[in-house]
């Protein structure tokens, strides 16, 4: 961002009349944060395969081979599906803001 973009962003951020939209300007940062969250959730799902768990009879059992393989297979699938859902949601938000911007420009014309 150059100096005029930063000034424009800050003036939009503190515009109390809400004439300028901030969301389209920060949506890339939100998407990166969403991808980081999806990656951490996928990684924690993978790590959970190796954590001992309580069995039905109250004892502790180690990780099973099938459970580990299942987690290894499902982790990338969870990451891809989470990334797709985050992208679709953020694209929907951007589309709504673009509709609002275009509607405002149509309203101003005589």
Secondary structure, 3 states (H helix, E strand, C coil): CCHHHHHHHHHHHCCCCCCCCCHHHHHHHHHHHHHHHHHHHHHHHHHHHHCCEECCCCCEECCCHHHHHHHHHHHHHHHHHHHHHHHHHHHHHHHHHHHHHHHHHHHHCC
